[in-house]
Amino acid sequence: MKKKKLVKFTNQEFYSFWEDEKPRDLKAYKLIVSKFKPYLKNISRYVHGEYYWHIFENSTPIPKILMIGGAVEKLTPVDKQTLLKTPPKDFFQFFHPDDAESTFAFLVRMFEILDNTPISEHPYINCTMYLRIRNGEGNYVWNSMQYPYIYFENNNIKSFQYAMVLYTNVNHLASTLSKPMLSVLSSYPKKEQELTIYYTTDLKRVSKIPNTSNREKEIISLLSQGKSSKQISDSLGIAKNTVDNHRQRLLKKFNVNSSSQLVSLFVIGE
């Protein structure tokens, strides 16, 4: 299992990213919804707690919910009819204030993964977010949040038209959940399964990652593995002083105070 850190996304940063994901041409939604039937049919076989789901149209200017089902009144602070009319920005207000920016970062990371994976391979990638959401009693409880199926515009991997989102009450697992996280399980046929867990850091996002040389990328990669300057110098066949000089320049370039902050901002291997 791998563990990685992401930088949180503010509301404004997330909505800017989301705007780029919106399609320009919408299909007749009845035809599209039919594609979700196999997933709706089998939900109860796979969830591990009370659940609800919705299918939304990623339309411009405001995405809207088309269908909902499950224990909506129990797991959210509104009824089904109200939820159908709730715009995304209001829906996100149901998220715990301490979890919202982490969840935005997880959503962005999930779509980055999907954007860089052929659509035919999406069934082998399972992304699950864990966060606290306000329920019908006004209490914040732990939920898992999953996207069982996403319909992409004309098989264009860069934008999607419709998505199904599944929320499951996992508060019975609260003792094992201390903070929001994203789990990504890759389970390709004939390959070993790989699980990656993402958390978030309180570092501020930089607007643009500075340009880095191949040597600098090698050093950051080795730092992410916990290597010391001496170990890095041995691995790369360069002097320890050279490694130290690279590290100092990188800290200045990224405007951070430590190697751990440097690695978190760079997000090695993403």
N, C-alpha and C positions, 0 to 999 in steps of 0.2 A: 504494500500500500504506500502510495506517495502522499505527502502533505505539502500544500502550497498556499501562499498568501496572495490576496488580491487587495488593491486599494479601493476603498469604498467609493460609490458614485452618489453625488447629490441628485436631488430631483431634476434640476436643470440639465445636468450632464446625461442622466438616463433618458430624459425625453428627447434630447438632441440625438442620441444614439437611436432611439426608437423611430424617430422621424425618417431616418435613412433606411429603415427596414420596411417601411410601408410600401405596398404595391400601388401600381398606377391603373390597374385594370381589374375590376371585380367580376367574378362569375355569378351565375344564379346560385344563391346560397343553398337552395333545396338540393341541388345536384351535389354540392360539396358536402353538405351535412351527411348525405348517404355514405360517404367514405368513413365517417366516424362510427357507424353502427357497430362494426365488429368490436370496437374498443368499449363502447357503451354497454354492449351485451355482456362483456366479461369483467367489468369493473369489480363486482362483488367477490370474484374469485381471487383477486390479487391484493386488495386493500387490507390493512391491518388495524382498522379502527373505523369509527364513524366518518363518513365522507360526504362531500358534495362536489359537483363538477359544473363547469360551464364551457360553452363553445363560443368563441368571439370572432368577429369579423375585424380584421386589422385595417379598417377603412380610414380615409382621410376626410375631414381633419381629425375626427375623434373616433377611435375604435369603439365598437359596441358589442354587447353580449347578445347573442341570438337565442341560445337555449341554455337552460339550467336544470339541474336535478339533484336529488339527494337531500341530506339534512341541512338545508340552507338556513332555516330559522334557528336551528340549534347551534350551528357552527359560525354564524355571522351575526352582526347586530341588526340585520334587516330581513324582511321577508322576500319571497321569490320575486314578486312583482316589482318591489323597490330595487332589488339587485339588477333586474333586467334594464332598469333605467339609470343605473349608476355608472357614471363615466370613470375611466381608469384612475384619474387623479383623486377622485373621492374614494374609490375602492382601496387605493393604497393607504388611505388614512386608517383603514382597519388594522394595518400592520403595527406592531409595537414600535414606538419612536426610536428605540435603540437598535432595531433590526432592519429598518427600511432601507438605509443606504447600503447595508451589506447585501440585502436581497437584490437591489438594483445591480450591484456589482456581479452577483451570481447570474442574473438574467443576461447581462451583457456577455459574461464569459460563456454561458451556455450557447448563445447564438453565434459567438465567435467560433466555438467548436463545430457547430452544425454548418456554419458558412464555409468551413474549411474541410468538410467531409462530404463525399458524394452522397446524394440523396438515397441511393440504393443501400448505403451502409448505415443510415440513421437508425434502423431497427436494432442495431447492435450496440447503440450508445444509450445508456439510461442515466439521465440527469435528475437528481432529487435535491431540492432545497429544503432546509429545516429552519423555521422561523416561528415567532409568536404572532398570533392573529386574534383579534377581539371576537369573542363568541356571543351567543344570544343573551347571556347573563351579564355581559359587559366585562368579562374577565379575559385576560390574554392567556391563551393556551398554545402549546407547541403543535404545529402542523407540519406535515410534509407537503411539498408543492411540486407537482410533476406535470410534464407536457407529454401525455401518451401519444399524441399524433399532431403533426403540423402539416398543413397543406401549403405547398409553395406555388407561387405564381408561375404557370407555364413551365414547371420544373426549374425555375430560376432560383438557384440556391441563395441568392442575395436578398430576397424579399419573400415574405409569406403572406397569405391571404386569410387563412383561417387556422385557429389552433384550439385544441381541447386542453383545459387545465384541470387537474385533479387535486383536491385538497383533502388530506386525511388527518384526523385528530390523532396525534401520537403523544398526547400529554402523559399517557401511562409510561412513556419512556423518558419523562422529563429529567429523571435523576442522571441520565447519561448525556443530556443535552445542556451544556453550560453556555453555549453561544451559537449564533447562526452559522450554518455551514452548507456547502454544496458538495454532494458526492457525485462523481462521474464514473460509471462502470462501463468499461469497454469489454465486450464479450463476443469477439469475432469468431466464426467457425474455425476450428483447427488451430486456434491461437490461445495462449494462456490468458485468462481473464486478468484485467488490470483495473484496480480501484485507485482513484485519486480524490483526495479530500481537500477542499478549498475553505480557508477561513479568510477573514479580512484584517487589515491593519488600519490603525488610526492615522497613518501617514496621509498627508495631503497629496492629491493627484497632481502630477506635473502636466502641463498642457501638451507638451511634446517631449518624447524621450530623446535626449541628445544623441547625436551621431556617435557611434563607437566603432573603433577599429576591430579587426579580427582578433588581434592580441588582447584588447580590452575585454572582448566578449569571452575569450578563453579564461581570463582571470576572474571575471564575474561568475562564470560557470563553476570554476573550482572553488570560489568563495562560497557559493551556494551549497557546496558539498561539505562545508566546514573545514576546508584546508587552510593551513597557516601559510604565511609568506614563504617560509622555508620549504614547505611541502610543494607549494606552487612553483617555486624556483626549480626544485628538483624535477617536477613533472614537465615543465616547459624548457628546461635546460638553459635557464637564464639566471643572472645573479639575483640574490635576495634583495639587494638595494634597488634593482630595476623593478622588481615586483612592488616594493614599498612605494616607489615613485609613481608607478601606475595607479596604485590604490589611492594615493593622495590626490592625484589629478582627477580620478573618477569621482571621489567624494566632492571635490570642488565643482566638477562638471554637472553632477546631479543635484548639487546643493543639499547634501545630506551630511550627517555627522558620524555615521558608522557604516560598517560593511553590511550589517543586517538590513539597514534601511536601504542601502544601495541595491541589494539583491531583491528586496521586496518591490522596489519601484521598477526594476528591470524585468521582473517576472520571468525568470529563466525557463526556457523550454516551451513557452506559450506560443 
